[in-house]
């Protein structure tokens, strides 16, 4: 009937402005100081609750981390066996945090974090979906550097808040990736020709944010 509204056609309409807003926030936040990545202002968690809350907050207040987790969740939605990507990321993020806690150095972590946002957004923007192992490999490699950055907030903590911190940032990343995955799957349930457009647009927006992060790292 003429008066009926096709809900599947409305999904991109509401999704695209949301992604545009996310991109604007990313450009704005790229100018913030690194201290914004620490939920407790750089103070080391001293108990199990503080450790867990800090772990929950770090991937959220750090917009570069948040955008990458959203990107791999959306990527998982368009790939066969795509859930390996967020799982690889969370696993290697734990390893990266362990590297930091062992006082080992990774080269240029902020550069690689920003580059990972740009590259994952670029892969998501492609008309042809990338190979699942390419996406998972990038997610796993990026996880080392994201996790290394996460480790900064917990250096010097006792074992109990340290473990709860690791649990917290693993849980929140899996939850965010799962929500992004569900969003992507919902969009893909629309017509096969048009359903890829919102996710590709999201990829372009995410790649643009990664470029903004990179410019901040390179230009200071």
KAGI-V568019 format. One record per run of one state. SS is the DSSP state (alpha for helix, beta for strand, coil for the rest). FROM is the first residue (numbers start at 0). LEN is the number of residues. If there is no record, write none. Layout:
SS&FROM&LEN ; SS&FROM&LEN
This chain:
coil&0&6 ; alpha&6&23 ; coil&29&4 ; alpha&33&4 ; coil&37&10 ; alpha&47&14 ; coil&61&1 ; alpha&62&16 ; coil&78&4 ; alpha&82&19 ; coil&101&7 ; alpha&108&17 ; coil&125&6 ; alpha&131&23 ; coil&154&4 ; alpha&158&30 ; coil&188&6 ; alpha&194&25 ; coil&219&1
